[in-house]
Amino acid sequence: MTAAASTNTPRRIDPALVVILAGVAAALHVGKLPPAIPALQQALGLSLLQAAFLLSMVQGAGMCAGVAFGALADSLGLRRSMLIGLAVLAVASVLGGASEHVALLLALRAVEGFGFLLTVLPAPGLVRRLVPPERTSLMLGVWGAYMPLATASALLIGPLWIGAFGWRSWWWLLGGASAATALWLARAVPESLAAVPPSVQPQPHWSSRLRATLSSRGPWLTATSFAVYSGQWLAVIGFLPSIYTQAGISGAATGVLTAGAAAVNMIGNIGSGRLLHRGAKPTTLLVCGFVAMALATVLAFAGAHGEGTHPVLRYVAVLAFSAIGGVIPGTLFALAVRVAPSEHTLSTTVGWMQQWSAFGQFIGPPLVAWVAGVAGGWHFTWLVTGACSLIGLALAALIARLPLH
């Protein structure tokens, strides 16, 4: 009777996977803007540089206060912080869809940035608590795919939705998705599962956690590595719709091509978790990722005025840029929980990494847009991405000397 009853009981989804999907719901608000740029330019008369700052504005909160929000998330509790963040995203997105002024839309994009941080910063620590130690690297590799999955989904669905219903309803749709995900997370991850393990010492004051994080070398190296990765990735993927539109490619095809370029990033993220689980060295994966990104952008953008590389080969290079480069975030998330000074500083360490990631994403798109404006095209984009990759290689060499726990 008991065995029969158990076979008829539907299997519940893994709580750690629900946490990852909550991160995807939050990241959709970062990825929702690129497919909306053409519509916003037409409706609001935005210049390319203004659109770039609108693209990166959601990262303003993370750039200014990522580590502080990480400490706040540790204080609030990982589960509670994610629920508050999703609620903030839902409200800000609904209000943004109803806004009539560019200034208000920009301000609400910044508010979305706060909600994004409160949602994603606690997630790696919560995933770590919800899975056994032997699955930690694997699941953190999956977590590393939350941003490309969200970006690909937004780029694929966004153009079709905006074309049919307008950009305002796109904002409202994603606001509703965040609210629904918050309810799901509250049911799937009860407080008892998210609690700090009894063996861990009582939580120190937030200032002590902050000081411990910022005085440690490991969080600095992983954070700056994430900055040089995320800045070039968002710059390339974020402007692909504009690049393809200028080339005369239709909106639907542009969405599919850009979504594909974002989606393959998940290959590297998930692959990094599996490789780390099998004993691969983190620094080896970082070196492979940065070298691949540098070479791929040379092939994709050098001579972009029509000479040289065939367009199909250019797109294949963009796919390689994103796919192989994807090993970097997956590896850095796995490193972050290993270089954090203590169990109580997991979100604080991830917050510091997110702060530098946001800084990279804030300056990357405007820098690439400025270079494109000066050069009269995208053919010198590889100089920006190549410089980022060289810095990443230097940081990987320093990370190789860190003691990991």
RANORRA-V730854 format. One record per pair of residues at least 4 apart in sequence whose C-alpha atoms are under 8 Angstrom apart, sorted by the first residue. I is the first residue (numbers start at 1). J is the second residue. If there is no record, write none. Layout:
BEGIN
i->[I | I]
j->[J | J]
END
This chain:
BEGIN
i->[1 | 2 | 3 | 4 | 5 | 13 | 13 | 13 | 14 | 15 | 15 | 15 | 15 | 16 | 16 | 16 | 16 | 16 | 16 | 17 | 18 | 18 | 18 | 18 | 18 | 19 | 19 | 19 | 19 | 19 | 20 | 20 | 20 | 20 | 20 | 20 | 21 | 21 | 22 | 22 | 22 | 22 | 22 | 22 | 22 | 23 | 23 | 23 | 23 | 23 | 23 | 24 | 24 | 24 | 24 | 24 | 25 | 25 | 25 | 25 | 25 | 25 | 26 | 26 | 26 | 26 | 26 | 26 | 26 | 26 | 27 | 27 | 27 | 27 | 27 | 27 | 28 | 28 | 28 | 28 | 28 | 28 | 28 | 29 | 29 | 29 | 29 | 29 | 29 | 30 | 30 | 30 | 31 | 31 | 31 | 31 | 31 | 32 | 32 | 32 | 32 | 32 | 32 | 32 | 33 | 33 | 34 | 34 | 34 | 34 | 34 | 35 | 35 | 35 | 35 | 35 | 35 | 36 | 36 | 36 | 36 | 36 | 37 | 37 | 38 | 38 | 39 | 39 | 39 | 40 | 40 | 40 | 40 | 41 | 41 | 41 | 41 | 42 | 44 | 46 | 46 | 47 | 48 | 48 | 49 | 49 | 49 | 49 | 50 | 51 | 52 | 52 | 52 | 52 | 53 | 53 | 53 | 53 | 54 | 54 | 54 | 55 | 55 | 56 | 56 | 56 | 56 | 56 | 57 | 57 | 57 | 57 | 57 | 58 | 58 | 58 | 58 | 58 | 59 | 59 | 59 | 59 | 59 | 59 | 59 | 60 | 60 | 60 | 60 | 60 | 60 | 61 | 61 | 61 | 61 | 61 | 61 | 61 | 62 | 62 | 62 | 62 | 62 | 62 | 62 | 62 | 62 | 62 | 62 | 62 | 63 | 63 | 63 | 63 | 63 | 63 | 63 | 64 | 65 | 65 | 66 | 66 | 66 | 66 | 66 | 66 | 66 | 66 | 67 | 67 | 67 | 67 | 67 | 67 | 67 | 67 | 67 | 67 | 68 | 68 | 68 | 68 | 69 | 69 | 69 | 69 | 69 | 69 | 70 | 70 | 70 | 70 | 70 | 70 | 70 | 70 | 70 | 70 | 70 | 71 | 71 | 71 | 71 | 71 | 71 | 71 | 71 | 72 | 72 | 73 | 73 | 73 | 73 | 73 | 73 | 73 | 73 | 74 | 74 | 74 | 74 | 74 | 74 | 74 | 75 | 76 | 76 | 77 | 77 | 78 | 78 | 78 | 78 | 78 | 78 | 79 | 79 | 79 | 79 | 79 | 79 | 80 | 81 | 81 | 81 | 81 | 82 | 82 | 82 | 82 | 82 | 82 | 82 | 83 | 83 | 83 | 83 | 83 | 84 | 84 | 84 | 84 | 85 | 85 | 85 | 85 | 85 | 85 | 85 | 86 | 86 | 86 | 86 | 86 | 86 | 86 | 86 | 86 | 87 | 87 | 87 | 87 | 87 | 88 | 88 | 88 | 88 | 88 | 89 | 89 | 89 | 89 | 89 | 89 | 89 | 90 | 90 | 90 | 90 | 90 | 90 | 90 | 91 | 91 | 92 | 92 | 92 | 92 | 92 | 92 | 93 | 93 | 93 | 93 | 93 | 93 | 93 | 94 | 94 | 94 | 94 | 94 | 95 | 95 | 96 | 96 | 96 | 96 | 96 | 96 | 97 | 97 | 97 | 97 | 97 | 97 | 98 | 99 | 99 | 100 | 100 | 101 | 102 | 103 | 104 | 105 | 106 | 107 | 108 | 109 | 110 | 111 | 112 | 113 | 114 | 115 | 116 | 117 | 117 | 118 | 119 | 120 | 121 | 121 | 121 | 121 | 121 | 122 | 122 | 122 | 122 | 123 | 123 | 124 | 124 | 124 | 124 | 124 | 124 | 124 | 124 | 125 | 125 | 125 | 125 | 126 | 126 | 127 | 127 | 127 | 127 | 128 | 128 | 128 | 128 | 129 | 129 | 129 | 130 | 130 | 131 | 131 | 131 | 132 | 135 | 136 | 137 | 137 | 137 | 137 | 137 | 137 | 138 | 138 | 138 | 138 | 138 | 138 | 139 | 139 | 140 | 140 | 140 | 140 | 140 | 141 | 141 | 141 | 141 | 141 | 141 | 141 | 141 | 141 | 141 | 141 | 142 | 142 | 142 | 142 | 142 | 142 | 143 | 143 | 144 | 144 | 144 | 144 | 144 | 144 | 145 | 145 | 145 | 145 | 145 | 145 | 146 | 147 | 148 | 148 | 148 | 148 | 148 | 148 | 149 | 149 | 149 | 149 | 150 | 151 | 151 | 151 | 151 | 152 | 152 | 152 | 152 | 152 | 152 | 152 | 153 | 153 | 153 | 154 | 154 | 155 | 155 | 155 | 155 | 155 | 156 | 156 | 156 | 156 | 156 | 157 | 157 | 158 | 158 | 158 | 159 | 159 | 159 | 159 | 160 | 160 | 161 | 161 | 161 | 161 | 162 | 162 | 162 | 162 | 165 | 165 | 166 | 167 | 168 | 169 | 170 | 171 | 172 | 173 | 174 | 175 | 176 | 177 | 178 | 179 | 180 | 181 | 182 | 183 | 184 | 185 | 186 | 189 | 189 | 190 | 191 | 196 | 200 | 203 | 204 | 204 | 204 | 205 | 206 | 207 | 208 | 209 | 209 | 209 | 209 | 210 | 210 | 210 | 211 | 212 | 212 | 213 | 213 | 213 | 213 | 213 | 213 | 214 | 214 | 216 | 216 | 217 | 218 | 218 | 218 | 218 | 218 | 218 | 219 | 219 | 219 | 219 | 219 | 219 | 219 | 220 | 220 | 220 | 221 | 221 | 221 | 221 | 222 | 222 | 222 | 222 | 222 | 222 | 223 | 223 | 223 | 223 | 223 | 223 | 223 | 224 | 224 | 224 | 224 | 224 | 225 | 225 | 225 | 225 | 225 | 226 | 226 | 226 | 226 | 226 | 226 | 226 | 226 | 226 | 227 | 227 | 227 | 227 | 227 | 227 | 227 | 227 | 228 | 228 | 228 | 228 | 228 | 228 | 228 | 229 | 229 | 229 | 229 | 229 | 229 | 229 | 229 | 229 | 229 | 230 | 230 | 230 | 230 | 230 | 231 | 231 | 231 | 231 | 231 | 231 | 231 | 231 | 231 | 231 | 232 | 232 | 232 | 232 | 232 | 232 | 232 | 232 | 233 | 233 | 234 | 234 | 234 | 234 | 234 | 235 | 235 | 235 | 235 | 235 | 235 | 236 | 236 | 237 | 237 | 237 | 238 | 239 | 239 | 240 | 240 | 240 | 241 | 241 | 241 | 241 | 242 | 243 | 244 | 244 | 244 | 245 | 245 | 245 | 245 | 249 | 249 | 250 | 251 | 252 | 253 | 254 | 255 | 256 | 257 | 258 | 259 | 260 | 260 | 261 | 261 | 261 | 261 | 261 | 262 | 262 | 263 | 264 | 264 | 264 | 264 | 265 | 265 | 265 | 265 | 265 | 265 | 266 | 266 | 266 | 267 | 267 | 267 | 267 | 267 | 268 | 268 | 268 | 268 | 268 | 268 | 268 | 268 | 269 | 269 | 269 | 269 | 269 | 269 | 269 | 270 | 270 | 270 | 271 | 271 | 272 | 272 | 272 | 272 | 272 | 272 | 272 | 273 | 273 | 273 | 273 | 274 | 275 | 275 | 276 | 276 | 276 | 276 | 280 | 280 | 281 | 282 | 282 | 282 | 283 | 283 | 283 | 283 | 283 | 284 | 285 | 285 | 285 | 285 | 286 | 286 | 286 | 286 | 286 | 286 | 286 | 287 | 287 | 287 | 287 | 288 | 288 | 288 | 289 | 289 | 289 | 289 | 289 | 289 | 290 | 290 | 290 | 290 | 290 | 290 | 290 | 291 | 291 | 291 | 292 | 292 | 292 | 292 | 292 | 293 | 293 | 293 | 293 | 293 | 293 | 293 | 293 | 293 | 294 | 294 | 294 | 294 | 294 | 294 | 295 | 295 | 296 | 296 | 296 | 296 | 296 | 297 | 297 | 297 | 297 | 297 | 297 | 297 | 297 | 297 | 298 | 298 | 299 | 299 | 299 | 300 | 300 | 300 | 300 | 300 | 300 | 300 | 301 | 301 | 301 | 301 | 301 | 301 | 302 | 302 | 302 | 302 | 303 | 303 | 303 | 303 | 304 | 304 | 304 | 304 | 305 | 305 | 309 | 309 | 310 | 311 | 312 | 313 | 314 | 315 | 316 | 317 | 318 | 319 | 320 | 320 | 321 | 322 | 323 | 326 | 327 | 328 | 329 | 330 | 331 | 332 | 333 | 333 | 334 | 335 | 335 | 336 | 336 | 336 | 336 | 336 | 337 | 337 | 337 | 338 | 338 | 339 | 339 | 340 | 340 | 340 | 341 | 342 | 345 | 346 | 347 | 348 | 349 | 350 | 351 | 352 | 353 | 354 | 355 | 356 | 357 | 358 | 359 | 360 | 361 | 362 | 363 | 364 | 365 | 366 | 367 | 367 | 368 | 368 | 368 | 369 | 370 | 371 | 371 | 371 | 371 | 372 | 372 | 372 | 372 | 372 | 372 | 373 | 375 | 375 | 380 | 381 | 382 | 383 | 384 | 385 | 386 | 387 | 388 | 389 | 390 | 391 | 392 | 393 | 394 | 395 | 396 | 397 | 398]
j->[5 | 6 | 7 | 8 | 9 | 17 | 18 | 188 | 18 | 19 | 130 | 188 | 189 | 20 | 126 | 127 | 130 | 131 | 139 | 21 | 22 | 184 | 185 | 188 | 189 | 23 | 123 | 126 | 127 | 185 | 24 | 123 | 127 | 142 | 143 | 146 | 25 | 146 | 26 | 86 | 119 | 178 | 181 | 182 | 185 | 27 | 119 | 120 | 123 | 146 | 147 | 28 | 146 | 147 | 149 | 150 | 29 | 150 | 174 | 177 | 178 | 181 | 30 | 86 | 89 | 115 | 116 | 119 | 120 | 178 | 31 | 116 | 146 | 147 | 150 | 151 | 32 | 147 | 150 | 151 | 153 | 154 | 174 | 33 | 89 | 93 | 112 | 116 | 174 | 55 | 58 | 151 | 150 | 151 | 152 | 154 | 155 | 36 | 151 | 154 | 155 | 158 | 170 | 171 | 37 | 55 | 55 | 155 | 238 | 239 | 241 | 154 | 155 | 158 | 159 | 241 | 255 | 40 | 158 | 159 | 162 | 167 | 41 | 51 | 42 | 242 | 43 | 162 | 167 | 44 | 45 | 46 | 167 | 45 | 46 | 47 | 51 | 46 | 102 | 50 | 51 | 51 | 52 | 369 | 53 | 366 | 369 | 370 | 54 | 55 | 56 | 365 | 366 | 369 | 57 | 362 | 365 | 366 | 58 | 106 | 109 | 238 | 365 | 60 | 361 | 362 | 363 | 365 | 106 | 109 | 110 | 113 | 362 | 109 | 110 | 111 | 112 | 113 | 63 | 110 | 113 | 358 | 359 | 361 | 362 | 64 | 110 | 113 | 358 | 359 | 362 | 65 | 66 | 110 | 111 | 113 | 114 | 117 | 66 | 67 | 113 | 114 | 117 | 351 | 354 | 355 | 356 | 357 | 358 | 359 | 354 | 355 | 356 | 357 | 358 | 359 | 362 | 355 | 69 | 355 | 70 | 117 | 351 | 352 | 353 | 354 | 355 | 356 | 71 | 210 | 348 | 349 | 350 | 351 | 352 | 353 | 354 | 355 | 72 | 210 | 348 | 351 | 73 | 117 | 118 | 121 | 348 | 351 | 74 | 117 | 118 | 121 | 122 | 347 | 348 | 349 | 350 | 351 | 352 | 75 | 206 | 209 | 210 | 345 | 347 | 348 | 351 | 76 | 206 | 77 | 78 | 81 | 118 | 121 | 122 | 347 | 348 | 78 | 122 | 344 | 345 | 346 | 347 | 348 | 206 | 80 | 81 | 81 | 195 | 82 | 122 | 123 | 125 | 126 | 194 | 83 | 122 | 126 | 189 | 191 | 194 | 84 | 85 | 118 | 119 | 122 | 86 | 118 | 119 | 120 | 122 | 123 | 182 | 87 | 119 | 182 | 185 | 186 | 88 | 115 | 118 | 119 | 89 | 114 | 115 | 116 | 117 | 118 | 119 | 90 | 115 | 116 | 118 | 119 | 178 | 179 | 181 | 182 | 91 | 115 | 178 | 179 | 182 | 92 | 111 | 112 | 114 | 115 | 93 | 111 | 112 | 115 | 116 | 175 | 178 | 94 | 174 | 175 | 176 | 177 | 178 | 179 | 95 | 175 | 96 | 108 | 109 | 111 | 112 | 175 | 97 | 108 | 112 | 171 | 172 | 174 | 175 | 98 | 171 | 172 | 175 | 176 | 99 | 108 | 104 | 105 | 108 | 109 | 168 | 171 | 167 | 168 | 169 | 170 | 171 | 172 | 168 | 104 | 105 | 104 | 105 | 105 | 106 | 107 | 108 | 109 | 110 | 111 | 112 | 113 | 114 | 115 | 116 | 117 | 118 | 119 | 120 | 121 | 351 | 122 | 123 | 124 | 347 | 348 | 350 | 351 | 354 | 126 | 346 | 347 | 350 | 127 | 347 | 128 | 140 | 143 | 333 | 337 | 346 | 347 | 350 | 129 | 337 | 346 | 347 | 130 | 194 | 131 | 136 | 139 | 140 | 132 | 133 | 136 | 140 | 193 | 194 | 196 | 193 | 194 | 135 | 136 | 139 | 136 | 139 | 140 | 141 | 273 | 274 | 276 | 277 | 334 | 142 | 270 | 273 | 274 | 276 | 277 | 143 | 273 | 144 | 273 | 330 | 333 | 334 | 145 | 269 | 270 | 271 | 272 | 273 | 274 | 330 | 331 | 333 | 334 | 146 | 266 | 269 | 270 | 273 | 330 | 269 | 330 | 266 | 269 | 270 | 329 | 330 | 333 | 149 | 265 | 266 | 269 | 270 | 330 | 150 | 151 | 152 | 262 | 263 | 264 | 265 | 266 | 153 | 262 | 263 | 266 | 154 | 155 | 259 | 262 | 263 | 156 | 258 | 259 | 260 | 261 | 262 | 263 | 157 | 158 | 259 | 158 | 259 | 159 | 255 | 256 | 258 | 259 | 160 | 255 | 256 | 258 | 259 | 161 | 255 | 162 | 170 | 255 | 163 | 251 | 252 | 255 | 164 | 252 | 165 | 166 | 167 | 170 | 166 | 167 | 169 | 170 | 169 | 170 | 170 | 171 | 172 | 173 | 174 | 175 | 176 | 177 | 178 | 179 | 180 | 181 | 182 | 183 | 184 | 185 | 186 | 187 | 188 | 189 | 190 | 193 | 194 | 194 | 195 | 200 | 343 | 344 | 208 | 209 | 344 | 209 | 210 | 211 | 212 | 213 | 344 | 345 | 348 | 214 | 345 | 348 | 215 | 216 | 341 | 219 | 340 | 341 | 345 | 348 | 349 | 219 | 220 | 220 | 341 | 221 | 222 | 336 | 339 | 340 | 399 | 402 | 223 | 336 | 339 | 340 | 349 | 352 | 353 | 224 | 352 | 353 | 225 | 395 | 398 | 399 | 226 | 332 | 335 | 336 | 353 | 399 | 227 | 352 | 353 | 354 | 355 | 356 | 357 | 228 | 353 | 356 | 357 | 395 | 229 | 391 | 392 | 395 | 396 | 230 | 328 | 329 | 332 | 353 | 354 | 356 | 357 | 360 | 231 | 353 | 356 | 357 | 358 | 359 | 360 | 361 | 232 | 357 | 360 | 388 | 389 | 391 | 392 | 233 | 290 | 325 | 328 | 329 | 357 | 360 | 388 | 389 | 392 | 234 | 357 | 358 | 360 | 361 | 235 | 357 | 358 | 359 | 360 | 361 | 362 | 363 | 364 | 365 | 236 | 360 | 361 | 364 | 365 | 384 | 385 | 388 | 237 | 322 | 238 | 239 | 361 | 364 | 365 | 239 | 361 | 364 | 365 | 366 | 368 | 240 | 365 | 258 | 261 | 262 | 365 | 243 | 365 | 244 | 254 | 258 | 245 | 254 | 255 | 258 | 246 | 247 | 248 | 249 | 254 | 249 | 250 | 251 | 254 | 253 | 254 | 254 | 255 | 256 | 257 | 258 | 259 | 260 | 261 | 262 | 263 | 264 | 319 | 265 | 318 | 319 | 322 | 323 | 266 | 322 | 267 | 268 | 319 | 322 | 323 | 269 | 322 | 323 | 324 | 325 | 326 | 270 | 323 | 326 | 271 | 323 | 324 | 326 | 327 | 272 | 323 | 324 | 325 | 326 | 327 | 328 | 330 | 273 | 326 | 327 | 328 | 329 | 330 | 331 | 274 | 327 | 330 | 275 | 327 | 276 | 285 | 326 | 327 | 328 | 330 | 331 | 277 | 330 | 331 | 334 | 278 | 279 | 280 | 280 | 281 | 282 | 331 | 284 | 285 | 285 | 286 | 331 | 335 | 287 | 396 | 397 | 399 | 400 | 288 | 289 | 327 | 328 | 331 | 290 | 327 | 328 | 331 | 392 | 393 | 396 | 291 | 392 | 393 | 396 | 292 | 324 | 325 | 293 | 324 | 325 | 326 | 327 | 328 | 294 | 325 | 328 | 389 | 390 | 392 | 393 | 295 | 389 | 393 | 296 | 320 | 321 | 324 | 325 | 297 | 320 | 321 | 322 | 324 | 325 | 385 | 386 | 389 | 298 | 321 | 382 | 385 | 386 | 389 | 299 | 386 | 300 | 317 | 318 | 320 | 321 | 301 | 302 | 317 | 318 | 321 | 381 | 382 | 385 | 386 | 302 | 382 | 309 | 314 | 317 | 304 | 309 | 313 | 314 | 315 | 317 | 318 | 314 | 378 | 379 | 380 | 381 | 382 | 379 | 380 | 381 | 382 | 307 | 308 | 309 | 379 | 308 | 377 | 378 | 379 | 377 | 379 | 313 | 314 | 314 | 315 | 316 | 317 | 318 | 319 | 320 | 321 | 322 | 323 | 324 | 325 | 325 | 326 | 327 | 330 | 331 | 332 | 333 | 334 | 335 | 336 | 337 | 350 | 338 | 339 | 404 | 340 | 346 | 349 | 350 | 353 | 346 | 349 | 350 | 404 | 405 | 404 | 405 | 345 | 346 | 349 | 345 | 346 | 349 | 350 | 351 | 352 | 353 | 354 | 355 | 356 | 357 | 358 | 359 | 360 | 361 | 362 | 363 | 364 | 365 | 366 | 367 | 368 | 369 | 370 | 371 | 384 | 372 | 381 | 384 | 373 | 374 | 375 | 378 | 380 | 381 | 376 | 377 | 378 | 379 | 380 | 381 | 377 | 379 | 380 | 384 | 385 | 386 | 387 | 388 | 389 | 390 | 391 | 392 | 393 | 394 | 395 | 396 | 397 | 398 | 399 | 400 | 401 | 402]
END
